Amino acid sequence: MSRLFALLLAALVLVAPLAAQDPIAPIGPPAPATTGAAAAPQGPGITLSVNGGDGRENLGSALEIALLMTLLAMAPALVMTMTCFTRIVVVLSFLKRAMSMQDLPPAMITTGFALFMTIFVMRPVVSDIYDDAYVPYIEKRMDWREAAGIATGRMNQFMLAQTREEDVALILELSRTPRPRTALETPFHVAVPAFVLSEIKTAFQMGFVLFLPFVVIDLVISSILVSMGMFSLPPVVVSTPLKLLLFILVGGWDLVVVSLAQSFVT
């Protein structure tokens, strides 16, 4: 036992200086010496670098990609709350209910039609943002803060043109925000909810106007059936074809589309 202990002690004495000099010695030939601050990574891997832009305070390419992906993820919410999509899709829903055809046209068709109507109505606004904010930023004639301010101001101008003053005053009161000197100075976080509230009110008013002629047809058909003693026949069975005939004869779809397009101020 004493001999084994002596051998272990001798081994520790011989190995200790080597371990202190090179705690993790690689096996094989020595690695070549590297020059510079750091050696280049070897083998496969992923390197992510975020630069700070140029002297005009432009965003780096990585940050631009991150902002673009965030914008695409929020695109449905932005379309529904900052464009004319809400008014159009609500009015079309009212029209289907007024004609007693909640499944025709299908919801996918009316939603797609509302989306392309939104693109048609919002085209001047998007063109102004592209010409006044995006192109100068890409050409490095303005920094990202100035470009974002111009784009936000143009969207604010469009939303406030459709918004009632009482709706803006209501949101200002709820948010405890001081009343701005002019309408264009309304904060963006106040303009968006006020715009959505005003759009819903306008859509309900247009829906009420659409309901009136079809309600009259329902009342007339119900009175005729009751006077004839046909209590078992639902009035919808007779009134729906008459509603369709009236809607086609007066060019209903053209009237609805023209009214929706002309109700927006761009």
C-alpha positions as CSV (number, residue, x, y, z in Angstrom):
1,M,0.0,0.0,0.0
2,S,2.8,2.4,0.9
3,R,4.5,1.6,-2.5
4,L,1.2,2.3,-4.4
5,F,0.8,5.6,-2.5
6,A,4.4,6.6,-3.4
7,L,3.8,5.9,-7.1
8,L,0.6,8.0,-7.2
9,L,2.4,10.9,-5.4
10,A,5.2,10.7,-7.9
11,A,2.8,10.8,-10.9
12,L,1.0,13.9,-9.4
13,V,4.4,15.7,-9.0
14,L,5.3,15.0,-12.7
15,V,1.9,15.9,-14.2
16,A,1.1,19.1,-12.1
17,P,3.6,21.4,-14.0
18,L,2.3,20.2,-17.4
19,A,-1.3,20.8,-16.4
20,A,-0.5,24.3,-15.2
21,Q,1.1,25.2,-18.5
22,D,-1.6,23.8,-20.8
23,P,-4.9,22.8,-19.0
24,I,-6.6,21.6,-22.2
25,A,-3.9,20.4,-24.6
26,P,-5.2,19.4,-28.0
27,I,-4.4,16.0,-29.4
28,G,-2.5,16.0,-32.7
29,P,-0.3,18.6,-34.5
30,P,-0.3,22.1,-33.1
31,A,-2.8,24.6,-34.5
32,P,-1.4,27.4,-36.7
33,A,-1.0,30.7,-35.1
34,T,-3.7,33.3,-35.8
35,T,-3.2,36.9,-36.4
36,G,-5.6,39.8,-35.7
37,A,-8.1,40.3,-32.8
38,A,-9.9,37.0,-33.2
39,A,-9.6,33.9,-35.4
40,A,-12.2,33.2,-38.1
41,P,-14.8,30.5,-37.0
42,Q,-14.2,27.1,-38.5
43,G,-16.8,24.7,-39.7
44,P,-20.5,25.3,-40.4
45,G,-22.4,27.8,-38.4
46,I,-24.7,30.8,-38.4
47,T,-23.4,34.4,-38.0
48,L,-25.9,37.2,-37.4
49,S,-24.5,40.8,-37.6
50,V,-26.6,43.9,-37.1
51,N,-25.1,47.1,-38.4
52,G,-26.1,50.5,-37.4
53,G,-26.8,51.9,-40.8
54,D,-25.0,54.7,-42.5
55,G,-24.3,58.3,-41.5
56,R,-27.9,59.4,-42.4
57,E,-29.2,57.2,-39.5
58,N,-30.7,54.6,-41.8
59,L,-31.6,51.2,-40.4
60,G,-29.3,48.3,-41.0
61,S,-30.4,45.5,-43.3
62,A,-31.1,43.1,-40.5
63,L,-33.3,45.6,-38.7
64,E,-35.2,46.4,-41.9
65,I,-35.9,42.7,-42.3
66,A,-37.1,42.4,-38.7
67,L,-39.4,45.4,-39.1
68,L,-40.7,44.0,-42.4
69,M,-41.5,40.6,-40.8
70,T,-43.2,42.4,-37.9
71,L,-45.2,44.5,-40.3
72,L,-46.3,41.4,-42.3
73,A,-47.4,39.7,-39.0
74,M,-49.5,42.8,-38.1
75,A,-50.9,43.3,-41.6
76,P,-54.4,41.9,-40.9
77,A,-54.8,44.1,-37.8
78,L,-53.5,47.2,-39.7
79,V,-55.9,46.6,-42.6
80,M,-58.9,46.2,-40.4
81,T,-58.2,49.2,-38.2
82,M,-56.5,51.8,-40.3
83,T,-58.1,51.4,-43.7
84,C,-61.7,51.5,-45.2
85,F,-62.0,47.7,-44.9
86,T,-64.2,47.8,-41.8
87,R,-66.9,50.0,-43.4
88,I,-67.0,48.0,-46.6
89,V,-67.3,44.5,-45.0
90,V,-69.9,45.6,-42.5
91,V,-72.1,47.2,-45.2
92,L,-71.9,44.1,-47.3
93,S,-72.9,42.0,-44.3
94,F,-75.9,44.2,-43.7
95,L,-76.8,43.8,-47.4
96,K,-76.8,40.0,-47.2
97,R,-79.0,40.1,-44.1
98,A,-81.4,42.6,-45.6
99,M,-81.9,40.3,-48.6
100,S,-82.5,37.3,-46.3
101,M,-79.5,35.6,-47.8
102,Q,-76.8,35.3,-45.1
103,D,-74.9,32.6,-47.0
104,L,-75.0,34.2,-50.5
105,P,-72.5,35.5,-51.6
106,P,-70.2,33.4,-49.4
107,A,-68.2,35.1,-46.8
108,M,-64.9,34.4,-48.6
109,I,-66.2,36.2,-51.7
110,T,-67.5,39.3,-49.8
111,T,-64.3,39.5,-47.8
112,G,-62.1,39.3,-50.9
113,F,-64.2,41.9,-52.6
114,A,-63.9,44.2,-49.6
115,L,-60.1,43.7,-49.6
116,F,-59.8,44.7,-53.3
117,M,-62.2,47.6,-52.8
118,T,-59.9,48.7,-49.9
119,I,-56.9,48.5,-52.2
120,F,-58.8,50.6,-54.8
121,V,-59.8,53.3,-52.2
122,M,-56.5,53.4,-50.4
123,R,-54.4,53.7,-53.6
124,P,-53.9,57.5,-53.4
125,V,-52.8,57.2,-49.8
126,V,-50.3,54.4,-50.5
127,S,-49.0,56.3,-53.5
128,D,-48.3,59.4,-51.5
129,I,-46.5,57.4,-48.8
130,Y,-44.4,55.6,-51.4
131,D,-43.4,58.8,-53.2
132,D,-42.9,61.1,-50.2
133,A,-41.5,58.6,-47.6
134,Y,-40.3,55.3,-49.0
135,V,-38.5,56.5,-52.2
136,P,-36.5,59.3,-50.4
137,Y,-35.6,56.8,-47.6
138,I,-34.3,54.2,-50.1
139,E,-32.4,56.9,-52.0
140,K,-30.9,58.0,-48.7
141,R,-32.3,61.5,-48.9
142,M,-33.9,61.3,-45.4
143,D,-33.5,59.1,-42.3
144,W,-35.9,56.5,-41.1
145,R,-37.4,58.8,-38.4
146,E,-38.4,61.5,-40.9
147,A,-39.8,58.9,-43.4
148,A,-41.8,57.2,-40.6
149,G,-43.2,60.7,-39.6
150,I,-44.3,61.4,-43.1
151,A,-46.0,58.0,-43.5
152,T,-47.7,58.3,-40.1
153,G,-48.9,61.9,-40.9
154,R,-50.4,60.8,-44.2
155,M,-52.3,57.9,-42.6
156,N,-53.4,60.2,-39.8
157,Q,-54.7,62.7,-42.4
158,F,-56.8,59.9,-44.1
159,M,-58.3,58.6,-40.9
160,L,-59.2,62.0,-39.5
161,A,-60.9,62.9,-42.7
162,Q,-63.4,60.1,-42.1
163,T,-63.7,60.5,-38.3
164,R,-66.3,62.5,-36.5
165,E,-65.2,65.2,-34.1
166,E,-67.3,63.8,-31.3
167,D,-65.5,60.4,-31.6
168,V,-62.1,62.1,-31.4
169,A,-63.2,64.1,-28.4
170,L,-64.5,60.9,-26.7
171,I,-61.1,59.1,-27.2
172,L,-59.2,62.2,-26.0
173,E,-61.3,62.3,-22.9
174,L,-60.9,58.6,-22.2
175,S,-57.1,58.7,-22.7
176,R,-56.8,62.0,-20.7
177,T,-54.9,63.5,-23.6
178,P,-54.8,67.3,-24.0
179,R,-56.9,68.6,-26.9
180,P,-54.6,69.4,-29.9
181,R,-54.6,72.8,-31.5
182,T,-55.5,71.4,-34.9
183,A,-57.0,68.2,-36.2
184,L,-53.8,67.1,-37.9
185,E,-51.9,67.2,-34.6
186,T,-54.1,64.5,-33.1
187,P,-51.9,61.8,-31.6
188,F,-51.8,58.5,-33.6
189,H,-52.9,56.4,-30.7
190,V,-56.0,58.6,-30.4
191,A,-56.8,58.8,-34.2
192,V,-56.9,55.0,-34.7
193,P,-59.6,54.0,-32.1
194,A,-61.6,57.2,-33.0
195,F,-61.4,56.2,-36.7
196,V,-62.6,52.6,-36.0
197,L,-65.5,53.8,-33.9
198,S,-66.6,56.3,-36.5
199,E,-66.3,53.7,-39.3
200,I,-68.6,51.3,-37.4
201,K,-71.1,54.1,-36.9
202,T,-71.1,55.0,-40.6
203,A,-71.4,51.4,-41.6
204,F,-74.5,50.9,-39.4
205,Q,-76.1,54.1,-40.8
206,M,-75.5,52.8,-44.4
207,G,-76.8,49.4,-43.3
208,F,-80.0,51.0,-41.9
209,V,-80.6,52.7,-45.3
210,L,-80.1,49.4,-47.1
211,F,-82.6,47.6,-44.8
212,L,-85.5,50.0,-45.4
213,P,-86.7,49.0,-48.9
214,F,-86.3,45.3,-48.1
215,V,-88.3,45.7,-44.8
216,V,-91.1,47.4,-46.7
217,I,-91.2,44.4,-49.1
218,D,-91.3,42.0,-46.1
219,L,-94.2,43.9,-44.6
220,V,-96.2,44.0,-47.8
221,I,-95.7,40.3,-48.5
222,S,-96.6,39.4,-44.8
223,S,-99.8,41.5,-45.0
224,I,-100.9,39.9,-48.3
225,L,-100.3,36.3,-47.0
226,V,-102.2,37.0,-43.8
227,S,-105.1,38.5,-45.7
228,M,-105.2,35.4,-47.9
229,G,-105.2,33.1,-44.9
230,M,-101.9,31.5,-45.8
231,F,-100.5,31.4,-42.3
232,S,-98.4,28.3,-42.9
233,L,-96.4,29.8,-45.7
234,P,-93.3,31.7,-44.4
235,P,-93.1,35.3,-45.9
236,V,-89.4,34.8,-46.6
237,V,-90.2,32.2,-49.3
238,V,-92.1,34.8,-51.3
239,S,-90.3,38.0,-50.4
240,T,-86.7,36.7,-51.2
241,P,-87.3,36.3,-55.0
242,L,-89.0,39.8,-55.1
243,K,-86.0,41.3,-53.2
244,L,-83.6,39.8,-55.7
245,L,-85.7,41.0,-58.6
246,L,-85.9,44.5,-57.2
247,F,-82.2,44.6,-56.4
248,I,-81.3,43.5,-60.0
249,L,-83.7,45.9,-61.7
250,V,-82.3,49.0,-59.9
251,G,-78.7,48.0,-60.3
252,G,-78.2,47.4,-56.6
253,W,-74.6,46.3,-56.7
254,D,-73.5,49.3,-58.8
255,L,-75.3,51.6,-56.3
256,V,-73.7,50.0,-53.3
257,V,-70.2,50.0,-54.8
258,V,-70.5,53.7,-55.9
259,S,-71.9,54.7,-52.6
260,L,-69.0,53.0,-50.7
261,A,-66.3,54.4,-52.9
262,Q,-67.7,58.0,-52.8
263,S,-68.2,57.9,-49.0
264,F,-64.4,58.1,-48.4
265,V,-62.3,61.2,-48.5
266,T,-58.7,60.4,-49.5
